[in-house]
Amino acid sequence: MGLNRAIADLPQRLNKDGQIRKVGVELEFGGLSPAHAAKIVGHVLGAEAEQVDAFRQTIPTKHGRFTVELDTRWAHPEFVAAYASDLPEEIREDVAKGVSQAAGTVLASVFPVELVCPPIPYDQLTILRPSGAALADAGALGTAHSAFSGFGMHLNVEVADLQVEHLLDTMRAYLLLDFWLRRESRIALVRQLQHYIQPFSESYKRHVLAPEYAPDLATFMDDHMRLNPTRNMELDLLPIFAVIDRARVESALPGIKNSPRPTFHWRLPNCRIDEPEWEPGQDWDRWVTVETLATDKVQLDHLARAYLRDGPATEFQAQMRRFFDILS
């Protein structure tokens, strides 16, 4: 895992409070138990791991609280307890613990371990590199380990603000770059076949990229949820929408699990933790490219019109190459 790359700068470095924007990282991997992985991360960060249940540990550090857990709700008692509400209270907790421990033991061979990092200023992302390297040295396995290993890395990038212009321009830029992001990120076939990173439809792209599309915030939210009625998009905006108007989201998409937070939840990248030349900064650079295009109004409009005219055809690809030439 490369440890010397510089962290690329966002074009909008600060949030609405004038602070460096934060990013949270979620890393899915195999090959290690949650307890073993937590011990490694705690050692690297100089903190003692604390056991929450048989398959979840937390690590309190000066950067915030890290969590290492088996990535299935059935392995954790508080989830199981919700299904045991009819049991007498005096045995409910013990039953939930027993069921979750049994479920976790069985499911540990199917579900990944997940390292959930607290939000940190994006220019401090380097603090995560030693933990990733130590996990890899200990035998953590990434997406390429198996044709059935759909392990991903999620970036939760704090928004610059909650205004419709910022959200809409970022989505427009993402829709124009999605083919490039999938190609450059080398998305594993198993992850493409799963439903967790659904691509945006052509009809949604054309709806949002249309030059006459100038919605207010409520209309943008309603249109997005109507045309993408799931949290399992490669770029998930529902956490942002829930911060703005949680009742609106719950009314439009009842029953969908969604945690309000002011972040672009980008779930597309693979976890390539066991590849020597990989580190999360590579995918961070790709996200920075999205926001760079989002803040260049002239290029954004030019490329959107080219896409609407040509689709993902040769002429549009040529226009995109010129954009990348400008970046470099």
C-alpha positions in Angstrom: 0.0 0.0 0.0 1.6 3.3 -1.1 2.1 5.8 1.7 3.6 8.8 0.1 1.0 10.2 -2.2 -0.2 13.8 -1.6 -3.9 14.4 -0.8 -5.6 16.2 -3.6 -7.4 19.4 -2.7 -11.1 20.0 -3.2 -12.0 23.1 -5.2 -14.4 24.1 -2.4 -12.2 23.3 0.7 -14.5 24.7 3.4 -18.0 23.8 4.7 -20.6 26.4 5.4 -19.0 27.1 8.8 -15.7 27.9 7.3 -14.0 24.6 8.4 -12.1 22.1 6.3 -14.6 19.7 4.9 -14.5 16.2 6.4 -14.7 12.7 4.9 -15.6 9.4 6.5 -14.2 6.1 5.0 -15.8 2.7 5.2 -13.5 -0.2 4.1 -14.8 -3.8 3.6 -12.4 -6.7 3.6 -12.0 -10.4 4.3 -9.3 -12.6 5.8 -9.4 -11.2 9.4 -11.9 -11.4 12.3 -13.3 -8.1 13.7 -11.4 -8.7 16.9 -8.1 -9.2 15.1 -8.6 -6.3 12.8 -9.6 -4.0 15.7 -6.5 -5.0 17.6 -4.3 -4.1 14.6 -6.0 -0.7 14.1 -5.8 0.1 17.8 -2.1 -0.7 17.9 -1.4 1.5 14.9 -3.5 4.4 16.4 -2.2 4.0 19.9 -5.6 3.1 21.4 -7.2 0.2 23.1 -10.1 -1.6 21.3 -13.3 -1.9 23.2 -15.7 -4.9 22.6 -19.3 -3.9 22.0 -20.5 -7.4 21.1 -19.0 -10.6 19.7 -18.6 -9.2 16.2 -18.1 -5.4 16.9 -15.4 -3.4 18.5 -14.7 0.3 18.7 -11.5 2.2 19.1 -11.6 5.6 20.7 -8.8 7.8 19.3 -8.0 11.5 19.2 -9.4 11.5 15.7 -12.8 10.1 16.8 -14.2 6.6 17.4 -13.3 3.9 14.8 -15.6 0.8 14.5 -14.6 -2.7 13.3 -17.5 -5.0 12.8 -18.9 -7.9 10.8 -21.0 -6.2 8.1 -24.4 -7.8 8.7 -27.0 -6.6 11.2 -27.9 -10.2 12.2 -24.5 -10.5 14.0 -25.4 -7.7 16.4 -27.8 -8.1 19.4 -29.5 -4.7 19.2 -30.9 -5.6 15.7 -31.9 -9.1 16.7 -33.6 -7.8 19.8 -36.1 -5.9 17.7 -37.4 -9.3 16.5 -37.6 -10.6 20.0 -39.9 -7.9 21.4 -42.6 -10.5 22.3 -40.2 -12.4 24.7 -40.2 -11.6 28.4 -37.9 -8.7 29.2 -35.8 -10.8 31.6 -34.6 -13.2 28.8 -34.8 -10.9 25.8 -31.2 -9.7 26.0 -29.7 -13.1 26.5 -31.7 -14.5 23.6 -30.6 -11.7 21.3 -27.0 -12.2 22.3 -27.2 -16.0 21.7 -29.0 -15.7 18.3 -26.7 -12.9 17.0 -23.6 -14.8 18.1 -24.8 -17.9 16.3 -25.7 -15.9 13.2 -22.4 -14.1 13.2 -20.5 -17.4 13.4 -22.3 -18.7 10.4 -22.3 -15.5 8.4 -18.6 -14.6 9.0 -17.7 -16.7 6.0 -20.1 -14.8 3.8 -20.1 -11.2 4.9 -17.0 -8.9 5.0 -15.5 -7.2 8.0 -15.9 -3.4 7.8 -13.7 -0.7 9.2 -15.8 2.5 9.7 -13.6 5.5 10.2 -14.9 8.7 11.9 -15.2 11.9 9.7 -11.9 13.6 9.6 -10.7 16.7 7.7 -10.0 15.5 4.2 -6.5 16.9 4.3 -5.7 14.5 7.1 -6.6 11.4 5.1 -3.0 10.3 5.4 -3.6 9.1 9.0 -5.6 6.1 7.6 -2.7 4.8 5.5 -0.7 3.1 8.2 -3.8 1.2 9.5 -4.6 0.0 5.9 -1.0 -1.1 5.4 -1.0 -3.0 8.8 -4.3 -4.7 7.9 -2.9 -5.8 4.6 0.3 -7.1 6.2 -1.8 -9.2 8.6 -3.7 -10.8 5.7 -6.7 -8.6 4.9 -8.1 -9.5 1.6 -9.7 -7.1 -1.0 -12.2 -7.3 -3.9 -9.8 -9.1 -6.2 -9.2 -12.0 -3.8 -12.2 -13.9 -5.1 -14.8 -13.7 -7.9 -17.4 -13.7 -5.0 -15.8 -11.0 -2.9 -17.9 -7.9 -3.5 -15.9 -5.8 -1.1 -16.2 -2.0 -1.5 -14.8 1.2 -0.1 -17.3 4.0 0.6 -16.4 7.7 0.9 -18.7 9.9 2.8 -17.7 13.4 1.6 -19.1 16.3 3.6 -21.0 18.8 1.4 -19.8 22.3 1.0 -23.3 23.5 1.7 -26.9 22.3 1.4 -27.9 24.6 -1.4 -29.5 23.1 -4.5 -26.8 24.6 -6.8 -24.0 22.7 -5.1 -26.0 19.4 -5.0 -27.3 19.7 -8.5 -23.9 20.7 -10.1 -22.2 17.8 -8.3 -24.7 15.3 -9.5 -24.5 16.7 -13.1 -20.7 16.4 -12.9 -21.0 12.8 -11.6 -23.4 11.8 -14.3 -21.0 13.0 -17.0 -18.0 11.2 -15.4 -19.7 8.0 -14.3 -18.4 5.9 -17.2 -14.9 7.2 -16.5 -15.2 6.5 -12.8 -16.3 2.9 -13.4 -13.5 2.3 -15.9 -10.7 3.9 -13.8 -11.9 2.3 -10.6 -11.8 -1.2 -12.3 -15.1 -2.1 -10.7 -15.1 -5.9 -10.1 -17.7 -7.9 -12.0 -19.3 -9.3 -8.8 -19.9 -5.8 -7.6 -21.4 -4.7 -10.9 -23.8 -7.7 -10.6 -24.8 -6.8 -7.0 -27.6 -4.3 -6.4 -25.6 -2.1 -4.0 -24.0 0.2 -6.7 -26.7 0.7 -9.2 -25.8 3.1 -12.1 -28.1 6.0 -12.9 -30.4 5.4 -15.8 -30.2 7.2 -19.1 -33.6 8.9 -18.5 -32.4 10.3 -15.2 -29.2 11.6 -16.8 -31.0 13.4 -19.5 -33.6 14.8 -17.1 -30.9 16.3 -14.8 -28.4 17.4 -17.6 -31.1 19.3 -19.5 -30.1 23.0 -19.6 -33.6 24.1 -18.8 -33.6 22.0 -15.6 -33.4 24.5 -12.8 -35.3 23.0 -9.8 -35.6 24.4 -6.3 -34.3 22.1 -3.6 -37.7 20.3 -2.9 -38.2 19.6 -6.6 -34.7 18.3 -7.0 -35.2 16.0 -4.1 -38.6 14.8 -5.3 -37.3 14.1 -8.8 -34.3 12.2 -7.6 -36.3 10.0 -5.2 -39.0 9.4 -7.8 -36.5 8.3 -10.5 -34.1 6.6 -8.2 -36.3 5.0 -5.5 -33.5 3.2 -3.6 -30.5 4.0 -1.4 -28.4 1.5 -3.4 -27.1 4.0 -6.1 -23.4 4.3 -6.8 -23.7 7.9 -5.5 -26.3 8.0 -2.7 -27.9 11.4 -1.9 -30.5 10.2 0.5 -28.4 11.0 3.7 -28.2 14.6 2.5 -31.9 14.7 1.8 -32.7 13.3 5.2 -30.7 16.2 6.8 -32.7 18.7 4.8 -36.2 17.1 5.2 -36.3 13.7 6.9 -40.1 13.5 6.8 -40.0 14.0 3.0 -37.6 11.2 2.5 -39.5 8.8 4.7 -42.8 9.7 3.0 -41.3 9.1 -0.5 -39.3 6.0 0.4 -41.0 4.3 3.4 -39.0 1.6 5.1 -35.7 2.3 3.5 -32.8 2.4 6.0 -31.1 5.8 5.9 -28.9 7.7 8.3 -29.2 11.5 8.0 -25.7 13.1 7.4 -24.6 16.0 5.2 -22.4 13.8 3.0 -22.2 12.5 -0.6 -22.2 8.8 0.1 -20.1 7.4 -2.7 -20.2 3.7 -2.6 -18.7 2.8 -6.0 -14.9 2.1 -5.4 -13.5 -1.4 -4.8 -11.5 -2.2 -1.7 -8.1 -3.2 -3.0 -6.4 -3.3 0.4 -4.3 -6.3 -0.5 -2.8 -4.7 -3.7 0.7 -3.3 -2.9 0.3 -0.1 -5.0 -3.2 0.8 -3.8 -4.4 3.3 -1.2 -7.7 5.1 -0.7 -6.2 8.4 -2.0 -6.5 7.1 -5.6 -10.3 7.0 -5.4 -10.3 10.3 -3.5 -8.5 11.9 -6.5 -11.3 10.7 -8.7 -13.9 12.2 -6.4 -12.0 15.5 -6.5 -12.2 15.4 -10.3 -16.0 15.2 -10.0 -16.1 18.3 -7.8 -13.6 20.1 -10.0 -15.9 19.7 -13.0 -18.9 20.7 -10.8 -17.4 24.0 -10.0 -16.4 24.8 -13.6 -19.7 26.1 -14.9 -18.5 26.6 -18.5 -17.1 23.1 -18.9 -20.1 21.6 -17.1 -22.6 23.2 -19.4 -20.5 22.5 -22.5 -20.1 18.8 -21.7 -23.8 18.4 -20.7 -24.9 19.8 -24.0 -22.4 17.5 -25.8 -23.8 14.5 -24.0 -27.4 15.4 -24.7 -26.5 15.8 -28.4 -24.2 12.8 -28.9 -24.8 10.5 -25.9 -21.7 8.5 -24.8 -20.5 8.5 -28.4 -17.1 9.3 -30.0 -17.6 13.1 -30.1 -18.6 13.3 -26.5 -15.6 11.2 -25.5 -13.3 13.6 -27.4 -14.8 16.5 -25.5 -14.1 14.7 -22.2 -10.5 14.1 -23.2 -10.0 17.8 -23.8 -11.4 18.4 -20.2 -8.9 16.0 -18.8 -6.1 17.6 -20.8 -7.1 20.9 -19.1 -6.9 19.3 -15.7 -3.5 17.9 -16.2 
